[in-house]
Amino acid sequence: MKAIQSIRGMHDILPDAVHVWQHLERCLRDILGAYGYQEIRLPAVEFTELFARSIGDVTDIVEKEMYTFQDRNGDLLSLRPEGTAGCVRAGVEHGLLHNQVQRFWYQGPMFRHERPQKGRYRQFHQVGVEVFGVPGPDVDAELLAVTTRLWRALGLRNLRLELNTLGTPASRQQYRERLIAYFEEHRAALDAEALRRLHENPLRLLDSKHPETAAVAREAPTLLDDLDADSRAHFDGLRGHLDALGIEYTHNPRLVRGLDYYTHTVFEWITDELGAQGTVCAGGRYDGLVEQLGGRATPAIGFAMGLERLVSLLLDQAAVPEVTGPDVYLVVPGDPGPQALVLAERLRDELPGLQLVLNCGGGSMKSQMKKADRTGARYAVILGAEEIAQGTALVKSLRDTEEAQLTVAQADLAALMRARLERQSGGRDR
């Protein structure tokens, strides 16, 4: 019988890689907590209408990439392709947004039926950060300060920030008409996809990957010429904040992002070290989305970062902390009965945070000591028949050959291990 394998583009994260993810997630949680962001947990499945209304009908995500199905009640549902729409839906549904300032973050898997390649998978993981109720450029700058601090905490290098403004819907409509007129003049050079989108979403042509269309787009008019005074003031204010913070950026007038709901600020953090999938964090302001999804008009801004891409970058730049084994491996040759389990639980009670692996399933002393060494444990605690009879345990260092092997009363074992582990860890409390 043929073995069942994982779905293409949906990967297992195995134990030897999980520590990198945990390191990244800890840094994210600590930094976001330091800025006052609260975690919100959202469902992975939403009504399809939510994404059609928020992301936009004329986008690759809604047209081609969503996993959509009809459930037994006849409702059209989709696996979430991104998190912002669900976060807005939750905020509106639970009355969290009107006349309130909220700072949320979330994490979890997203789903898009794309061609799998490095850094782009059909199930991928994102951390999303959203702020509601703050209209000014100060919070835009705060989000970019959060990301800057994260790169520094992770030790990541060679990330650059690209920045643009999409203005208000009114200024963008004026620009849209100029853009259509420009591309119509160069219609012969446009690919079929660009022609299909030209009158529905012409801004998407600005980041086309088709060589001839991209060449035409490079000479297209920019939105800056159509910005109203408030939009220009917002963008100038943001740049002033970034300059004051010392955060370097490049203004990229061709940066438009792939979702219809963006207004004003849009940005991307980009690396050249991951090939074609070089964007590791992106977002922007979406002041009209809350009202569009049934709430009252609420200013909002957010970003999402792809964890797979950040993990790859951490590995490529050797910015991953060393993996340490457990503190203790409890070796139990012979048949110790319940005594080994009792001792293991007592040590865990008396030493909170102790990492202890109990050998289960028997085996000779030699084979168990080999297992203990392979785990990377600092110490083996041996509980054989003689030790059980005498109420003692044998403590053997597996990493320090100069540290004496000794027999200790089981009642004194926790105190001995605490002293040794604190000495090795520089006095850190356990």
C-alpha positions, 0 to 999 in steps of 0.5 A: 500500500502506498504511503500517504504523504503531506500535501504539496506545499504543506510541510511538517516542521520537525523537532530538530527545526522547531527550536528556531521557530520557538526562538523567533516566536519568543522574540516576537512575543516579548517585543510586541508585549513591550509595546503594549500589543495584545494577542488575539486568536482568530479562526482559520476558516471564514465566510468567503465573502469576508475576503472578497469584500476586503481583499478585492474581487480582482486580486490573484488571492481571491480569483485564483489562490483561496481554498474555498469550499461549500460546507454541509449547510451550503455556506461558502467558506474559505481557509484564511489567505491572510489575517487582517480581514479576520481581525477586523471582522472580530473587532467589529463583531465584538465591539472592540473598535469604535472610539477605542485604540486597540493594538492586536497581534496574532499568529498562525497558518495561512493558506494560498494555492500557489506554485510552491517554491522556496519562501512561498508555500500553500500553508505558510505561517504569519505573525500579524500586527494591527492597530485601530483608532489612531489616524496619525503617522506616529503609529505608522512610525511605531510599527516600523520601530517595532520591526526594526527592534525585532531585526536587531533582537534577532541579529538579522542583517541586510534588510532594507525598508521601502516605503510609499503612500497610496493617498486617499481613495479620492486622490487614488481615483484621480491617479487611477484615471491617469494611469489607465490613460497612460497604459492605454497608450502602451497597450501593445506592450501589455501582457494578457493579464495586464490587459484584463486588469487595466480597467479594474485595478490598474495599480496592480500593473505597477508591480507586474513581473512580466518584462514588457509590462514592467518596462512600461510601468517603470515610466508610468506617472506616480501617485505623488502628483495626485496626492491631496494636501492631507495625504502629503502631510501624513507621508511627510510626517511619517518620514519625519518620524523615521528620520528622528528615529534613525530608521533608514528607508527608500521611497519607492513610488512603484510600491502598491501592495497586492490588496485593495484595502490599503490607503496612505502608508504602505511598506515592505522590508526586503532582503536580497538573500532569499531569492525571488521571495525577498519580502519578509514583512509588509503592510500599510494603512487601511483606514476604510476597511472597518467601515467596508466590513460593517463597522464605523469608520476607524483608522487602522494600520498593520503588517504581516511577516512570513515566519518561513522566510524569517526562519530561512534568513535566521539559518542563512545568517547563522543567527540561531541560538545554540540548542541545549539538551536537557539538564538531567537524564535519569538512567534506570538499569534493571527494574526500578518499579515506580521509584524512578517515576517518583524520584523524577516527579520529586525533582521536577517539584523541587526544581521548577524549570528543570529539564529532565528526561526519564529513560523509559522502556528498559535497556542496559546501563551502557545503552541508556548512557549512550541515549543520555549522551545523545540527548545532550544532557548535562548530567546522568542521574543513575538509579540502579538496584543498589541506589534504590536499596540505599536511598541514594543516586549516582550523579555523573557529569556528561559534559565536564570531565573534571567534575567529580562523580558522586553518590548522594542521598536522594533527599539531597539530590535536588539541592546538589543539582540546583547548585551545579546548574546555577553555577553552570548558568551563571547563577540564573534562578531555576 
